[in-house]
Amino acid sequence: VYIRKHPLEIPPPSEKDWLKDDEEDFFLLDPDRKHDALPQPFRMINKLVMLVFENAMEIIERREMLRKTQKLKVQPTKCFPTDEFQVTGSANCLAVSGEYIFAGLSMGLAAFRVSDCSQVCAWDEVKTEVCAIHTSNLGNEHHVLLAVDGMGLVWLFCFHKENFLLIKILNEMEDISKRTACVEVVLSPGGDYAGVLLQGNTKAWLEVYRLPKDSWLKETVKNPEPAGGLACKERRSSWTSAADVFLLQESPVSAVKTDVKLSPPVLLLKVKPPKPITGSSFQSPLDALKKVDDGSMLGLGYDHLIKGSQWEQQEAIFRSTYREYLEAEGESESKEEIPRHATFHFVLPSRILQVGLEMKVQPDVPAGISVHWDGSHNLCFYLLNHPLKEKVDSHPKPDVVWPCAAPIACSAVSSCSRYLALACEDAAITIWDKHLGYPLAVTAILEERLIRSIHFL
C-alpha cells in the first residue's frame, strides 16, 4: 500500500497561467478557426474597426425601422398639373370666380377660362403690377374685381362678357404727397360691400363702400357694347402635341374704348382708429349724461368723469409701489400710440345687430361690419343700412361694442358666417354664435402663447 508522505497541497498559480481578457470565452471558439492573438497595436485597430462597424449597423437598422414606419402611414395623394398656361411677365396672384380664373400680372390683369385654360381677355392699359385680387360672382355673367397694384392703389372692375370694365380707382389722389396706400381689402360674399383699409404717412382709416351691382346689371344690358373699360380679343392659342401643354402666343391685345361709364360705388363709412382715453373735460355728471344716447349699450369709454390729474396720481402710485418689478422687467414710460392696422369682417343679420323695423334686411346680405384695431379691447359693430348722408361722418359711433378683458389679437369668421372666433393677447379664445348672440366655448392656452392668427376648418 502506497502512503503519501506529505499532505496534498494545491500549487500556487503563476502569472503565465492567468486568463487574458480575450481568452475568457475560449471554450466558445471553434478549434478549427482559432488564430493566434494579434500583437499591439493591431488589436486596438481591430477593436476600433469593429466599433465603427457596429455603430454603422445600428444606424442602418434605425433607418430601416423608420422607413417601415413611414410605409405604414397613409400617404398623401400627389396631384400633378393637367394643363399649363403662359403669360407675359410673371403672375403674382390668382382668384377664381365662376368659370373664370383671374391672374394678377406684372403688367396688368388677365382672365382665363377654367374649362380649357384659354386666355379670353387681358387689361394692360397703364402697365401696372397687380399684387392682389379679390373677386365675387354677381350672376348673369357679371363679376366684380378689386385689384391692388404695387403702389397701393385699389382698382375696381366689373368683368362682363369677357371684358374688363374699369369703374373707379378708390384711393386715387391728384397730389402724390397725399396719396394713401391700401393695406387690406375685404369683399363681402355676394359682392354687395367692400372694405378698404388705407394708411397714410401718420394715420390710418377704414373705408366701407356699397357696390351698386343692381345698377351695373341694368347699365350693361342697356349698353351691350363694352362700357368704361377695354374690349379684348382672344389671343391665338396652340397646343403642343408632345406634352399636351397649352401655350399662349405673344400677340398684342387690341382695346376699344367707349365713353359709357358704370355707376361708381357709394362711400358708407369712414372708420378711424380709437383715440387714447384722456382725462374728462366735463364739469358735472349732468354734462356727461347729455352725451349718452339712451344707455342701452356700452360705449368706448370716452364719456367719463375721471380727471386727468386723478389718472396721473394713480399712475404715480402704481409705479412707486411696483418700482422694483418694473425696473426688473425693464419697462419704461411710453406714450400710447394710435393703432394703424385693423381686422374687419362683414356680418350677416343676427341677434347681435338689432336692426330697426324701418330698415330692409335680406338674410344673405351683410347688415353690418365688425372692426377691431390692434391693441384695442373693444370689438365694434357698425350697421350698413343707415340712410345715406351727403357728408360721411369721419368719427361714426359704433352701434354695438363688445369689451374684452384683454386686447384682441386676431379674429376669424366661419365660412357659414354664423360663428365668430376672438383670440386675445392673454391666450384666451372665445367662439361666439352670432345668430343666437351668446358664446359657445371659451378656452385658454396654458402656456400663454401669443396667438397671431386663427382659422375655422
Beta strands, then each sheet from edge to edge (+ up, - down):
strand 1: 91-97
strand 2: 100-105
strand 3: 108-113
strand 4: 119-123
strand 5: 130-139
strand 6: 142-149
strand 7: 154-160
strand 8: 164-169
strand 9: 181-187
strand 10: 193-199
strand 11: 204-210
strand 12: 229-230
strand 13: 237-239
strand 14: 246-248
strand 15: 266-271
strand 16: 342-347
strand 17: 368-373
strand 18: 378-383
strand 19: 400-403
strand 20: 408-413
strand 21: 419-424
strand 22: 428-433
strand 23: 438-444
sheet 1: 1+ 2- 3+ 4-
sheet 2: 5+ 6- 7+ 8- 12+
sheet 3: 9+ 10- 11+ 15-
sheet 4: 13+ 14-
sheet 5: 16+ 17- 18+ 19-
sheet 6: 20+ 21- 22+ 23-
end
